[in-house]
Amino acid sequence: MRTVRVVITLKPGVLDAPGQAIRQGLRALGFAVDEVRAGKYLELALPHGAGDVEEMCARFLANPLIETWRIEEGERQMATAGGTAE
């Protein structure tokens, strides 16, 4: 079994309404934030040698017209409730 992480974000120039809403909320709470880019984070558990993750992204997980993706493989780190990796 291997763990593959996929981070999907909007391409530069595409309106990021969730990112703007998060930025406004953080600023309203007094945090100095210039920009927020919102996206999707996925963890896929795949058998070794199975699946072309690049093709999964291009055909189903992301919209290639407006989104980009980054694929990472390796040890899985789970975040705790406090937001730190174990």
Secondary structure as UniProt FT lines:
FT   STRAND          2..10
FT   TURN            12..13
FT   HELIX           17..28
FT   TURN            29..30
FT   STRAND          39..46
FT   TURN            48..49
FT   HELIX           53..56
FT   HELIX           57..61
FT   TURN            64..66
FT   STRAND          67..73
FT   TURN            81..82
//
